[in-house]
């Protein structure tokens, strides 16, 4: 079963955020808890960790604003 990696809600007023950097490449093996991307809002940058171990398929691109809840990767 694939795990969906979504843009998380980082604060009450945050409705969208931007991926500034992927810390892994498409097709890499990732571990649960490993930082996989950096997410930026107008006020902060946060490192986002993998929710599961497996092979990552990256969907989201850097420097694009995504609404909270958007799927930006899957992990099989």
Number of C-alpha atoms within 10 A of each C-alpha: 6 13 15 18 24 18 22 17 14 17 8 6 7 14 16 19 23 21 23 18 15 18 13 15 13 12 13 13 14 21 17 12 12 16 17 23 18 17 21 19 17 9 6 9 15 14 15 20 17 21 19 19 15 18 17 25 19 19 11 19 15 14 13 12 16 19 16 16 13 15 16 16 20 20 22 15
